[in-house]
Amino acid sequence: MSETVADFLLARLRAWGVQVVFGYAGDGINGLLAAWGRSDDDPLFVQARHEEMAAFEAVGYAKYSGRVGVCTATSGPGAVHLLNGLYDAKLDHVPVVAIVGQTARSAMGGSYQQEIDLQTLYKDVAGQFVATVTVPEQLPNVLDRAIRTAMAERTPTAVIIHSDVQELDYTAPTHAFKMVPSSLGVSWPTLAPDDEAVRRAAAILNAGDKVAILAGQGARSARSEVVEVAELLGAGIAKALLGKDAIPDDLPYVTGSIGLLGTRPSYEMMRDCDTLLIVGSSFPYTQFLPDFDQARAVQIDIDGSLIGMRYPTEVNIVGDAATTLRALLPHLDSKPDRSWRTTIEANVERWWQTMEMEALVDADPVNPMRLFHELSSRLPHDAVVSADSGSSANWYARQLRFHGDIRGSLSGTLATMGPGVPYGIGAKFAHPDRPAIVFAGDGAMQMNGLAELITVKHYWQQWTDPRLVIAILHNNDLNQVTWEMRAMGGAPKFDPSQTLPDVDYAAFATSLGLAAHTLTNPEQIGDAWDQALAADRPTILDVHTDPNVPPVPPHATFEQMKDSAKALLAGDADRWGVVKEGIKTKAQEFLPHSTSS
């Protein structure tokens, strides 16, 4: 049998080292599906329950593996469904290639079934590269460019292929006019910094007495270098949300997350520092950075288009984080005065004590912070963790202490609901030999997580390590938005939009043959984590949590507190529970803490 365009496409993916493609079937990609049948399912086709979930799984796979993620969908509605996941990739700078079917060429322009102008539809989300394959000779160049561009620009790209073209015999581009040849592979340079800029940056950092470091996901490959810089300068290290796994939390001067979901030590460090070093982060919320006239600042980032746009930095160095920091280190002076570092470490120690005290506050029935706190000390050193958008992201940011080689992520910039479970699935295909843990609210589970449990059932026995633990914050409330309405809008909870129908998540999981525990008592949580982390199959923890435990940050403004009070006085149905839990939780900051020996 001759090789079709679809056969060649799969062979080219294999040649690029692509091992898995996440997707959903449709007649717009029938030619591709037939080729998969002829290829002995290589690369592995992972069938999601919905194209959006396929895109999220590709994003999770790319985030946790460091390789390009690939997803596929049919023409028309399938292509539309991919968009949200692809926007998640775009905003978090993740390389994903979407391979999308299109109506046959002969029907184009005829208002035919599933005919959508995909070039226009994908122009924004895949703006760095989107192309339609109309003849076989185009394919290698289009596919190779899509993969290279995705990797080079850390962005989603798209390859659109007409359904009839997929079934044509493949013919390679010839050595002729208007033919575009292509080739496999790419070797990336290590971007070295400008020497003069490095010296200017060092002068600023050496002049400072109170140095703060903000590390983002771009610092992940420069962990040892960031730590060495912090040791020399006596600096503390705060982390943007996407950089939570860049630097371990067991270092005493790591202040944790920054921003609305951040910690008090990070807030205090930024409030009081006189010098700021930003490494691999485009953290956008400038109100959580030092005042503009307060600190001198240096930024290091590999992306020149994003550097120097979050703070009035004096020196902006485009370069690989590890390479740049290694060039910087010989020019840095070790600071003899460690009073700034001592203050940071004392604040961090008190913070973690406060987090434990807050997690142990009684609630009705379970304090959600307790779920995260009990896991924190049990986290396997090689765990892969994801959190969905919503209140679970608050506790993920503040309560979990990462150590070892733990990886973690969420939808950082798009902050879309629903990627938690598909991220976990993508993580298991990226690292089938590592345990994965997902935190998801009940809103996210009802939106799409329940359906993706079927995907988990379908594939888990292929994973070397079967452990995938999905912990559900079951409070029958769209809790993050409820609190945002109170704190930012001064509006009481609007029950018709916020209250969720009650679902027995554990029963659903059990019906799929997965392990499941329903937890309504905080004393059950520790044992449940132990069992889930020792299980021989994926486990669902259906944790009945109290929606009235406030996720408001410890540095909440007076205006936010006033707005919350106004909302409660305006007739919020949960006002007495909110007041009770809020007072008990906030009080933990002011109660006596233990002191280090």
Order of alpha helices (4+ residues) and beta strands (2+ residues): alpha-beta-alpha-beta-alpha-beta-alpha-alpha-beta-alpha-beta-alpha-beta-alpha-alpha-beta-alpha-beta-beta-alpha-beta-beta-beta-alpha-alpha-alpha-beta-alpha-beta-alpha-beta-alpha-beta-alpha-alpha-alpha-beta-alpha-beta-alpha-alpha
